Amino acid sequence: MGSIYKPHAVCIPFPSQGHINAMVKLAKLLHHKGFHVTFVNTEYNHRRLIKSHGPSAVDGLPDFRFATIPDGLPLSDANATQDVPSLCESTTKTCLEPFCELLSKLNSSAVEVPPVSCIVSDGVMSFTVKAAERFGLPEVVFWPLSAGAVLGLTQYRHLMEKGYIPLQDVKQVTNGYLETIIDWFPGTKDFRLRDFPSFVRTTDSKDVMLNFAIQEIEAIPKAKALILNTFDALEQDVLDALCAMFSRIYTIGPLPLMINDIHDDNLNNISSSLWEEDSECIKWLNTKEPKSVVYVNFGSVTVVTSQQLTEFAWGLANSKKSFLWIIRPDIVVGDSAMVPPEFVEETKDRSKLTSWCPQEQVLSHPSIGGFLTHSGWNSTMESIASGVPMISWPFFADQQTNCRYSCVEWEIGMEIDNNVKRDAVELMVKELMEGEKGKNMKEKAKEWKRKAQEATGPGGSSYLNLDKMINEVLLK
């Protein structure tokens, strides 16, 4: 099909690493299905891609192109995730007009670029709905969270109306109040206040993230459909509850397995990593026994104190297990990320420390036996796709919800206390790698991997849903 006759999808993620990763995968799937794709990053993240991978990182392909809009924040050259609340406020207030200007420009550009035919927007970039209305385009919103987290967010307004949130006092975060069972909505059982996405943990009714979450979740019905990176067998009860609220939902995950069928080197070479990836860690893993290594990565946003970093370090050291630990340069609040030199010396024969890595390659490597994670949704989906059990240390947003499902519903995780201690880390790592509970979790992880493969294989629910979403919404 000549490029000019192709449908043209404009894909726009929220400008943080996890959201970009998921949207790039979805964009690649649409390209594979015959779409011309324009992928919209912020200028800040566009510069970070170039800094990490060189200018060719944003070359794209003739029919998979990169474009940019400003994020409205002051210029910065930092190689770090921007302040999330500031970013949420700024995108809401400033991004609509630059985005509309981009759509106009795309519609009047060179002959080889077809007119824009649809918008695929991140769920938390709902200003794009106004652009879709202005240009008369169908828009789908892609929430790169679990269905459970999306369901939790739909209850925020009810929680406020019933007086559960905001908290009366900051002490309620630690005094047992968060154990309160919230049982009035379908799709969950024994769901506690602490299992909701973490923006409930505020004493301020005007809290930026609490109100942003409500604003964005209530914008879903304005779009033509909701897309989720999950699969039916994993979250059936929750999906049933969501289907009663929203008319069109398409589950198309796990995305890492969905894109496995794309055998196009040019497309596969398009990177979404804002940090430079250390591929040496794969060579290091190649020297290790099967299922012998613990992979440790707290994602792109989590920050820790120096004390927490030290507790994790000695817990890992004392477990005597081999480990690959990703320590971002900006992971420690207001300080450089330094682990004790004695720890480095003691573990040098069985550890690899680096600042970023190709995570999907790592998780699918035969030497990986477990994953110490922040329970971000991409990481959870990648872990399930690879059949790897988890120790979960959730930080914020949907991570608390993902942790709950991993540990309680799916039985593939163990939660470590927020107030992390080295003894607990040591015990959990040993349990994960050699204990009875760890063995059961590994079996469950294998089972979920099989179900994920079924969902994404020919005739599977996610496999069929992608085509349905394209034909029923994007090509209408």
MOWO-V224813 format. One record per run of one state. SS is the DSSP state (alpha for helix, beta for strand, coil for the rest). FROM is the first residue (numbers start at 1). LEN is the number of residues. If there is no record, write none. Layout:
[[SS:FROM:LEN] [SS:FROM:LEN]]
This chain:
[[coil:1:2] [alpha:3:3] [coil:6:2] [beta:8:5] [coil:13:4] [alpha:17:16] [coil:33:3] [beta:36:7] [alpha:43:11] [coil:54:1] [alpha:55:4] [coil:59:2] [beta:61:1] [coil:62:2] [beta:64:6] [coil:70:14] [alpha:84:24] [coil:108:10] [beta:118:5] [coil:123:4] [alpha:127:9] [coil:136:2] [beta:138:6] [coil:144:3] [alpha:147:8] [coil:155:1] [alpha:156:6] [coil:162:8] [alpha:170:4] [coil:174:3] [alpha:177:3] [coil:180:1] [beta:181:1] [coil:182:10] [beta:192:1] [alpha:193:3] [coil:196:2] [alpha:198:3] [coil:201:7] [alpha:208:10] [coil:218:2] [alpha:220:3] [coil:223:2] [beta:225:4] [coil:229:7] [alpha:236:8] [coil:244:5] [beta:249:3] [coil:252:3] [alpha:255:7] [coil:262:3] [alpha:265:4] [coil:269:11] [alpha:280:7] [coil:287:6] [beta:293:5] [coil:298:6] [beta:304:1] [coil:305:1] [alpha:306:14] [coil:320:2] [beta:322:5] [coil:327:5] [beta:332:1] [coil:333:8] [alpha:341:7] [coil:348:3] [beta:351:4] [coil:355:4] [alpha:359:5] [coil:364:4] [beta:368:6] [coil:374:3] [alpha:377:10] [coil:387:3] [beta:390:3] [coil:393:6] [alpha:399:11] [coil:410:3] [beta:413:3] [coil:416:6] [alpha:422:13] [coil:435:1] [alpha:436:21] [coil:457:4] [alpha:461:14] [coil:475:2]]
